[in-house]
Amino acid sequence: MRRPRVDLAELDAALRCAPAQGVAQPARFAVQAEKRATLDLALDHLLAQAPASAALPEAIALPAQGSPLGSLKVDTERCTLCLSCVGACPESALADNTERPQLRFTEGNCVQCGLCASTCPEQAITLEPRLLLAQGGQARKTTRVLHEVPPYACIRCAKPFGTLKAIENMLGKLAGHSAFQGAALERLKMCNDCRVIDMFNDQRQTRITDL
């Protein structure tokens, strides 16, 4: 995603302005090598200086164009947990779970680049530019689950593999294909190991020794 050009003269003038009157203590952190790290420190400092009586909103909406902060909305009816978005995310904001079919998200890492949305084959992801202030800003740093579905159990050994929705979608699309009829279609319901074993034990399969 292209970022809007920055007017250096306006930026320099803004940096020379007097400190905001609402900030009781000046920040004492040094500018970090990564701009993102500096931004996080600045946000944490401003939140820490907010008056205890101030009623802060849970989140502040930001402009869609060029926002460096934000969340994601996942259409759970479309998402099959193929995890293409996880592989596309350059900041590790999206992650899977090795224990169960889950899509997890850490909002503080998200830079709203849009790669996840453009990579998603189901078009199930929408960007939500915002600054999350919940829990004093700690919610931005907490990993939460965006989507979770039951795993699909192998019909031969009952070992979980893939996701229920992904396998059902695949079966529906291939059911009418001539190459996936009868036993061939049933093998799609098996894990990789059982699929190989079933093919080897199938007496109807042509073997190299028969040629």
Backbone as CSV, one residue per row, in Angstrom:
resi,resn,N_x,N_y,N_z,CA_x,CA_y,CA_z,C_x,C_y,C_z
1,MET,0.845,-1.185,0.000,0.000,0.000,0.000,0.887,1.244,0.000
2,ARG,0.599,2.197,-0.871,1.402,3.398,-0.941,1.044,4.342,0.193
3,ARG,2.056,4.910,0.814,1.849,5.878,1.873,1.804,7.284,1.290
4,PRO,1.003,8.192,1.874,0.973,9.559,1.373,2.297,10.257,1.634
5,ARG,2.663,11.158,0.730,3.904,11.892,0.891,3.809,12.849,2.065
6,VAL,4.915,13.000,2.782,4.955,13.860,3.965,5.549,15.208,3.583
7,ASP,4.878,16.289,3.962,5.404,17.641,3.747,6.439,17.901,4.829
8,LEU,7.711,17.897,4.458,8.787,18.014,5.446,8.759,19.353,6.164
9,ALA,8.378,20.409,5.467,8.321,21.730,6.105,7.253,21.751,7.198
10,GLU,6.075,21.173,6.893,5.010,21.127,7.897,5.408,20.245,9.068
11,LEU,6.078,19.117,8.783,6.519,18.227,9.847,7.533,18.920,10.747
12,ASP,8.479,19.660,10.154,9.489,20.365,10.941,8.842,21.427,11.820
13,ALA,7.847,22.121,11.283,7.156,23.150,12.066,6.397,22.522,13.228
14,ALA,5.778,21.360,12.986,5.023,20.682,14.043,5.952,20.217,15.163
15,LEU,7.149,19.766,14.794,8.090,19.288,15.801,8.631,20.425,16.667
16,ARG,8.579,21.653,16.155,9.080,22.804,16.909,8.014,23.440,17.789
17,CYS,6.785,22.945,17.708,5.715,23.505,18.537,5.968,23.209,20.015
18,ALA,5.376,24.034,20.858,5.499,23.821,22.304,4.813,22.520,22.688
19,PRO,5.289,21.863,23.765,4.672,20.607,24.196,3.192,20.798,24.514
20,ALA,2.423,19.755,24.315,0.996,19.804,24.618,0.783,20.096,26.098
21,GLN,-0.158,20.981,26.377,-0.386,21.402,27.759,-0.967,20.283,28.623
22,GLY,-1.604,19.315,27.987,-2.210,18.242,28.760,-1.240,17.176,29.208
23,VAL,0.009,17.226,28.750,1.008,16.227,29.124,1.811,16.758,30.311
24,ALA,1.607,16.158,31.472,2.232,16.673,32.696,3.737,16.454,32.715
25,GLN,4.191,15.306,32.244,5.614,14.975,32.274,6.142,14.778,30.867
26,PRO,7.273,15.395,30.555,7.852,15.171,29.219,8.379,13.746,29.097
27,ALA,8.360,13.249,27.916,8.870,11.895,27.678,10.386,11.880,27.839
28,ARG,10.906,10.772,28.349,12.344,10.665,28.582,12.986,9.519,27.805
29,PHE,12.211,8.923,26.905,12.784,7.839,26.110,13.528,8.421,24.907
30,ALA,14.499,7.684,24.440,15.262,8.088,23.262,14.574,7.587,22.001
31,VAL,14.794,8.304,20.922,14.247,7.864,19.639,14.891,6.539,19.262
32,GLN,14.060,5.575,18.896,14.543,4.238,18.583,14.978,4.127,17.119
33,ALA,15.713,3.081,16.830,16.169,2.857,15.456,14.984,2.590,14.528
34,GLU,13.954,1.930,15.043,12.756,1.658,14.263,11.682,2.688,14.607
35,LYS,11.101,3.296,13.579,10.081,4.319,13.795,8.868,3.753,14.529
36,ARG,8.570,2.502,14.248,7.412,1.877,14.887,7.611,1.785,16.397
37,ALA,8.826,1.452,16.811,9.118,1.342,18.243,8.991,2.710,18.921
38,THR,9.424,3.750,18.237,9.296,5.102,18.787,7.831,5.493,18.925
39,LEU,7.034,5.164,17.915,5.607,5.459,17.963,4.941,4.744,19.131
40,ASP,5.288,3.487,19.365,4.704,2.733,20.483,5.070,3.362,21.821
41,LEU,6.321,3.794,21.962,6.745,4.433,23.208,5.998,5.745,23.431
42,ALA,5.797,6.506,22.354,5.083,7.777,22.467,3.633,7.551,22.877
43,LEU,2.984,6.556,22.281,1.593,6.266,22.628,1.464,5.808,24.075
44,ASP,2.393,4.954,24.499,2.364,4.485,25.893,2.556,5.654,26.862
45,HIS,3.441,6.580,26.503,3.693,7.733,27.374,2.458,8.630,27.460
46,LEU,1.822,8.903,26.329,0.640,9.765,26.339,-0.494,9.139,27.130
47,LEU,-0.660,7.831,27.014,-1.704,7.155,27.781,-1.408,7.196,29.276
48,ALA,-0.138,7.055,29.616,0.247,7.093,31.028,0.015,8.479,31.628
49,GLN,0.082,9.531,30.810,-0.090,10.900,31.290,-1.545,11.355,31.285
50,ALA,-2.426,10.534,30.737,-3.842,10.910,30.715,-4.383,10.998,32.137
51,PRO,-5.175,12.029,32.446,-5.743,12.157,33.799,-6.556,10.918,34.178
52,ALA,-6.455,10.539,35.444,-7.173,9.351,35.908,-8.674,9.506,35.746
53,SER,-9.162,10.743,35.784,-10.601,10.987,35.687,-11.082,11.042,34.234
54,ALA,-10.145,11.019,33.304,-10.526,11.139,31.895,-11.229,9.875,31.419
55,ALA,-12.353,10.054,30.740,-13.100,8.918,30.205,-12.620,8.659,28.774
56,LEU,-11.626,7.811,28.650,-11.063,7.526,27.334,-11.944,6.545,26.573
57,PRO,-12.100,6.745,25.279,-12.873,5.778,24.484,-12.093,4.476,24.346
58,GLU,-12.791,3.409,24.003,-12.119,2.127,23.817,-11.194,2.156,22.612
59,ALA,-11.586,2.915,21.603,-10.765,3.028,20.398,-11.086,4.336,19.696
60,ILE,-10.117,4.827,18.924,-10.289,6.045,18.125,-10.130,5.663,16.661
61,ALA,-11.141,5.944,15.857,-11.066,5.641,14.428,-10.018,6.525,13.763
62,LEU,-9.259,5.964,12.837,-8.222,6.682,12.116,-8.558,6.709,10.625
63,PRO,-7.981,7.666,9.890,-8.238,7.727,8.442,-7.761,6.449,7.758
64,ALA,-8.517,6.006,6.773,-8.165,4.774,6.073,-6.885,4.928,5.262
65,GLN,-6.647,6.123,4.725,-5.499,6.347,3.876,-4.234,6.551,4.718
66,GLY,-3.319,5.607,4.654,-2.022,5.773,5.292,-1.976,5.529,6.784
67,SER,-3.026,4.978,7.383,-3.003,4.732,8.829,-1.980,3.647,9.172
68,PRO,-1.105,3.895,10.160,-0.117,2.877,10.552,-0.616,1.949,11.651
69,LEU,-1.831,2.180,12.135,-2.378,1.407,13.246,-3.768,0.923,12.896
70,GLY,-4.133,-0.217,13.446,-5.487,-0.683,13.212,-5.694,-2.151,13.494
71,SER,-6.926,-2.583,13.242,-7.329,-3.960,13.484,-7.781,-4.592,12.167
72,LEU,-8.298,-5.803,12.268,-8.832,-6.528,11.119,-10.212,-7.069,11.476
73,LYS,-11.067,-7.121,10.477,-12.354,-7.800,10.615,-12.330,-9.023,9.719
74,VAL,-12.673,-10.177,10.275,-12.672,-11.430,9.525,-14.102,-11.932,9.385
75,ASP,-14.523,-12.143,8.146,-15.840,-12.716,7.878,-15.741,-14.223,8.129
76,THR,-16.222,-14.662,9.269,-16.079,-16.063,9.658,-16.899,-17.004,8.785
77,GLU,-17.894,-16.474,8.066,-18.674,-17.313,7.148,-17.862,-17.646,5.899
78,ARG,-16.939,-16.770,5.532,-16.118,-16.979,4.345,-14.798,-17.665,4.674
79,CYS,-14.205,-17.312,5.799,-12.861,-17.779,6.156,-12.832,-19.297,6.339
80,THR,-11.866,-19.947,5.686,-11.683,-21.398,5.825,-10.430,-21.729,6.633
81,LEU,-9.786,-20.715,7.176,-8.533,-20.875,7.929,-7.448,-21.543,7.082
82,CYS,-7.338,-21.108,5.847,-6.260,-21.615,4.988,-4.917,-21.038,5.407
83,LEU,-4.955,-19.916,6.165,-3.773,-19.270,6.736,-2.865,-18.632,5.681
84,SER,-3.403,-18.323,4.517,-2.626,-17.563,3.529,-2.248,-16.201,4.089
85,CYS,-3.128,-15.614,4.870,-2.879,-14.295,5.449,-1.707,-14.321,6.422
86,VAL,-1.567,-15.429,7.140,-0.459,-15.555,8.102,0.874,-15.527,7.373
87,GLY,0.955,-16.249,6.260,2.195,-16.264,5.492,2.494,-14.935,4.836
88,ALA,1.448,-14.139,4.545,1.650,-12.860,3.858,2.000,-11.727,4.812
89,CYS,1.648,-11.852,6.082,1.853,-10.754,7.041,3.337,-10.512,7.294
90,PRO,3.849,-9.311,7.003,5.278,-9.037,7.180,5.674,-8.677,8.610
91,GLU,4.690,-8.452,9.488,4.985,-7.986,10.838,4.580,-8.980,11.924
92,SER,4.228,-10.191,11.539,3.793,-11.228,12.487,2.600,-10.776,13.327
93,ALA,1.757,-9.941,12.743,0.529,-9.553,13.445,-0.467,-10.698,13.439
94,LEU,-0.420,-11.519,12.387,-1.284,-12.691,12.279,-0.482,-13.949,12.542
95,ALA,-1.079,-14.885,13.232,-0.391,-16.140,13.557,-1.406,-17.266,13.663
96,ASP,-0.912,-18.493,13.483,-1.775,-19.657,13.655,-1.556,-20.233,15.045
97,ASN,-2.149,-21.372,15.297,-1.978,-22.079,16.559,-1.672,-23.534,16.210
98,THR,-0.520,-24.014,16.639,-0.127,-25.389,16.297,-0.980,-26.432,16.989
99,GLU,-1.735,-26.038,18.007,-2.540,-26.987,18.768,-3.963,-27.139,18.223
100,ARG,-4.493,-26.092,17.560,-5.866,-26.132,17.069,-6.017,-25.144,15.919
101,PRO,-7.044,-25.325,15.069,-7.244,-24.411,13.943,-7.714,-23.036,14.425
102,GLN,-6.800,-22.101,14.466,-7.104,-20.759,14.941,-6.366,-19.722,14.093
103,LEU,-6.970,-18.541,13.988,-6.305,-17.375,13.428,-6.179,-16.361,14.547
104,ARG,-4.938,-16.053,14.942,-4.694,-15.160,16.068,-4.107,-13.839,15.569
105,PHE,-4.339,-12.787,16.344,-3.989,-11.442,15.886,-3.463,-10.603,17.045
106,THR,-2.340,-9.907,16.797,-1.778,-8.955,17.761,-1.861,-7.581,17.129
107,GLU,-2.775,-6.765,17.610,-3.060,-5.484,16.958,-1.876,-4.535,16.975
108,GLY,-1.068,-4.591,18.019,0.074,-3.692,18.113,1.106,-3.906,17.019
109,ASN,1.104,-5.086,16.395,2.069,-5.373,15.325,1.553,-4.970,13.944
110,CYS,0.246,-4.765,13.821,-0.361,-4.522,12.517,-0.026,-3.124,12.004
111,VAL,0.457,-3.052,10.757,0.788,-1.771,10.127,-0.217,-1.404,9.038
112,GLN,-1.305,-2.153,8.931,-2.371,-1.860,7.968,-1.868,-1.829,6.529
113,CYS,-0.942,-2.722,6.213,-0.390,-2.765,4.849,-1.377,-3.347,3.850
114,GLY,-2.319,-4.164,4.317,-3.339,-4.712,3.439,-2.955,-5.986,2.718
115,LEU,-1.747,-6.522,2.979,-1.325,-7.740,2.292,-2.210,-8.930,2.648
116,CYS,-2.663,-8.979,3.883,-3.529,-10.094,4.298,-4.838,-10.075,3.524
117,ALA,-5.424,-8.875,3.372,-6.701,-8.756,2.676,-6.568,-9.085,1.194
118,SER,-5.472,-8.645,0.575,-5.290,-8.893,-0.856,-4.887,-10.336,-1.137
119,THR,-4.306,-11.023,-0.136,-3.875,-12.410,-0.304,-5.008,-13.397,-0.053
120,CYS,-5.949,-13.032,0.782,-7.028,-13.950,1.181,-7.819,-14.430,-0.030
121,PRO,-7.836,-15.737,-0.314,-8.568,-16.244,-1.485,-10.080,-16.142,-1.327
122,GLU,-10.552,-16.036,-0.103,-11.996,-15.955,0.150,-12.471,-14.517,0.320
123,GLN,-11.544,-13.554,0.239,-11.878,-12.137,0.438,-12.649,-11.944,1.750
124,ALA,-12.097,-12.515,2.802,-12.785,-12.512,4.097,-12.220,-11.490,5.083
125,ILE,-11.200,-10.723,4.664,-10.527,-9.811,5.593,-10.750,-8.366,5.184
126,THR,-11.080,-7.526,6.166,-11.256,-6.093,5.959,-10.406,-5.344,6.983
127,LEU,-9.694,-4.314,6.537,-8.891,-3.503,7.450,-9.788,-2.574,8.262
128,GLU,-9.380,-2.310,9.493,-10.120,-1.407,10.376,-9.123,-0.447,11.028
129,PRO,-8.790,0.673,10.366,-7.818,1.622,10.942,-8.335,2.223,12.243
130,ARG,-7.548,2.123,13.296,-7.962,2.681,14.579,-6.792,2.660,15.558
131,LEU,-6.944,3.406,16.640,-6.006,3.355,17.760,-6.757,2.757,18.941
132,LEU,-6.376,1.569,19.342,-7.046,0.866,20.436,-6.484,1.345,21.771
133,LEU,-7.372,1.857,22.632,-6.966,2.392,23.936,-7.417,1.521,25.099
134,ALA,-8.154,0.466,24.828,-8.690,-0.384,25.889,-7.586,-0.926,26.778
135,GLN,-7.899,-1.059,28.060,-6.970,-1.573,29.077,-5.687,-0.744,29.133
136,GLY,-5.855,0.560,28.978,-4.685,1.435,29.053,-3.685,1.216,27.943
137,GLY,-4.164,0.725,26.816,-3.273,0.475,25.686,-2.710,-0.931,25.657
138,GLN,-2.906,-1.678,26.729,-2.347,-3.040,26.783,-3.074,-3.996,25.840
139,ALA,-4.316,-3.675,25.493,-5.066,-4.551,24.580,-4.400,-4.623,23.211
140,ARG,-3.683,-3.563,22.821,-2.986,-3.576,21.531,-1.874,-4.625,21.513
141,LYS,-1.329,-4.921,22.679,-0.191,-5.837,22.768,-0.616,-7.267,23.091
142,THR,-1.910,-7.468,23.269,-2.422,-8.789,23.630,-2.879,-9.536,22.381
143,THR,-2.484,-10.791,22.268,-2.897,-11.626,21.138,-4.304,-12.168,21.394
144,ARG,-5.170,-11.998,20.413,-6.544,-12.485,20.543,-6.900,-13.350,19.336
145,VAL,-7.928,-14.166,19.503,-8.369,-15.084,18.456,-9.413,-14.389,17.589
146,LEU,-9.147,-14.309,16.277,-10.096,-13.726,15.338,-11.080,-14.769,14.807
147,HIS,-10.601,-16.013,14.670,-11.474,-17.053,14.108,-10.959,-18.420,14.549
148,GLU,-11.886,-19.313,14.823,-11.539,-20.667,15.231,-12.623,-21.621,14.738
149,VAL,-12.210,-22.756,14.194,-13.163,-23.761,13.720,-12.721,-25.137,14.208
150,PRO,-13.630,-26.112,14.242,-13.240,-27.466,14.658,-12.308,-28.099,13.623
151,PRO,-11.358,-28.918,14.069,-10.502,-29.635,13.113,-11.281,-30.756,12.445
152,TYR,-10.805,-31.202,11.307,-11.426,-32.321,10.597,-10.676,-33.590,10.973
153,ALA,-11.401,-34.623,11.359,-10.776,-35.868,11.798,-10.693,-36.848,10.636
154,CYS,-9.534,-37.452,10.471,-9.329,-38.470,9.431,-10.323,-39.615,9.643
155,ILE,-10.991,-40.034,8.573,-12.004,-41.088,8.698,-11.381,-42.462,8.908
156,ARG,-10.065,-42.565,8.773,-9.392,-43.863,8.935,-8.731,-44.011,10.293
157,CYS,-8.032,-42.951,10.748,-7.308,-43.051,12.019,-7.803,-42.046,13.059
158,ALA,-8.705,-41.165,12.652,-9.296,-40.150,13.538,-8.325,-39.045,13.925
159,LYS,-7.152,-39.000,13.303,-6.202,-37.918,13.603,-6.712,-36.616,12.988
160,PRO,-6.699,-35.512,13.751,-7.171,-34.244,13.186,-6.195,-33.702,12.139
161,PHE,-6.744,-33.219,11.047,-5.932,-32.575,10.015,-6.825,-31.589,9.276
162,GLY,-6.264,-30.486,8.871,-7.064,-29.492,8.172,-8.183,-28.956,9.043
163,THR,-9.112,-28.266,8.417,-10.264,-27.734,9.137,-11.552,-28.272,8.521
164,LEU,-12.573,-28.345,9.324,-13.851,-28.886,8.886,-14.384,-28.140,7.665
165,LYS,-14.316,-26.816,7.711,-14.862,-26.016,6.619,-14.040,-26.174,5.347
166,ALA,-12.707,-26.223,5.481,-11.844,-26.346,4.310,-12.059,-27.679,3.602
167,ILE,-12.153,-28.765,4.370,-12.361,-30.089,3.772,-13.736,-30.184,3.131
168,GLU,-14.743,-29.640,3.800,-16.097,-29.676,3.231,-16.167,-28.882,1.929
169,ASN,-15.494,-27.733,1.881,-15.467,-26.939,0.648,-14.782,-27.701,-0.478
170,MET,-13.657,-28.366,-0.135,-12.926,-29.121,-1.142,-13.768,-30.280,-1.669
171,LEU,-14.435,-30.988,-0.783,-15.285,-32.113,-1.201,-16.418,-31.643,-2.104
172,GLY,-16.989,-30.497,-1.767,-18.080,-29.974,-2.568,-17.634,-29.588,-3.971
173,LYS,-16.441,-29.031,-4.085,-15.942,-28.592,-5.391,-15.476,-29.753,-6.265
174,LEU,-14.994,-30.834,-5.631,-14.440,-31.948,-6.399,-15.397,-33.120,-6.568
175,ALA,-16.552,-33.057,-5.937,-17.490,-34.196,-5.974,-17.916,-34.560,-7.388
176,GLY,-18.019,-33.579,-8.267,-18.458,-33.868,-9.622,-17.333,-34.152,-10.596
177,HIS,-16.086,-34.109,-10.115,-14.932,-34.337,-10.996,-14.741,-35.836,-11.227
178,SER,-14.445,-36.201,-12.469,-14.324,-37.621,-12.812,-13.172,-38.309,-12.085
179,ALA,-12.144,-37.570,-11.709,-10.983,-38.159,-11.034,-11.229,-38.383,-9.547
180,PHE,-12.307,-37.836,-9.042,-12.582,-37.962,-7.606,-13.965,-38.567,-7.405
181,GLN,-14.067,-39.838,-7.741,-15.303,-40.581,-7.555,-15.022,-41.804,-6.690
182,GLY,-16.005,-42.223,-5.916,-15.861,-43.422,-5.105,-14.748,-43.319,-4.086
183,ALA,-13.803,-44.283,-4.156,-12.709,-44.350,-3.181,-11.815,-43.120,-3.247
184,ALA,-11.652,-42.553,-4.433,-10.792,-41.375,-4.587,-11.335,-40.192,-3.797
185,LEU,-12.640,-40.052,-3.780,-13.244,-38.962,-3.013,-13.112,-39.225,-1.519
186,GLU,-13.250,-40.493,-1.123,-13.131,-40.841,0.293,-11.718,-40.575,0.804
187,ARG,-10.724,-40.710,-0.065,-9.337,-40.478,0.373,-9.089,-39.020,0.736
188,LEU,-9.888,-38.130,0.175,-9.743,-36.718,0.528,-10.140,-36.463,1.978
189,LYS,-10.843,-37.427,2.574,-11.248,-37.304,3.968,-10.219,-37.921,4.912
190,MET,-9.083,-38.358,4.343,-8.030,-38.991,5.139,-6.824,-38.065,5.280
191,CYS,-6.059,-38.283,6.343,-4.799,-37.564,6.513,-3.797,-38.065,5.471
192,ASN,-2.674,-37.386,5.351,-1.687,-37.747,4.331,-1.194,-39.188,4.475
193,ASP,-0.936,-39.608,5.695,-0.419,-40.966,5.919,-1.447,-42.020,5.516
194,CYS,-2.677,-41.839,5.968,-3.709,-42.834,5.674,-4.061,-42.859,4.190
195,ARG,-3.933,-41.729,3.534,-4.229,-41.677,2.105,-3.259,-42.566,1.324
196,VAL,-1.973,-42.506,1.692,-0.958,-43.321,1.025,-1.184,-44.807,1.312
197,ILE,-1.482,-45.116,2.574,-1.726,-46.514,2.958,-2.928,-47.074,2.220
198,ASP,-3.984,-46.290,2.115,-5.195,-46.753,1.450,-4.953,-46.997,-0.038
199,MET,-4.195,-46.123,-0.660,-3.890,-46.302,-2.081,-3.033,-47.553,-2.297
200,PHE,-2.085,-47.806,-1.393,-1.191,-48.975,-1.523,-1.964,-50.277,-1.346
201,ASN,-2.958,-50.269,-0.460,-3.724,-51.484,-0.173,-4.886,-51.711,-1.137
202,ASP,-5.186,-50.718,-1.955,-6.303,-50.841,-2.886,-5.900,-51.767,-4.039
203,GLN,-6.560,-52.894,-4.120,-6.232,-53.872,-5.156,-6.629,-53.397,-6.558
204,ARG,-7.460,-52.387,-6.629,-7.887,-51.881,-7.936,-6.877,-50.929,-8.538
205,GLN,-5.898,-50.499,-7.716,-4.892,-49.565,-8.217,-3.918,-50.284,-9.149
206,THR,-3.529,-49.634,-10.233,-2.541,-50.201,-11.155,-1.149,-50.044,-10.554
207,ARG,-0.386,-51.162,-10.480,0.966,-51.129,-9.939,1.982,-51.223,-11.069
208,ILE,3.173,-50.753,-10.799,4.209,-50.770,-11.822,4.562,-52.183,-12.271
209,THR,4.377,-53.138,-11.349,4.679,-54.532,-11.699,3.649,-55.114,-12.668
210,ASP,2.490,-54.429,-12.762,1.458,-54.920,-13.675,1.654,-54.420,-15.101
211,LEU,2.561,-53.470,-15.273,2.756,-52.876,-16.591,3.687,-53.701,-17.456
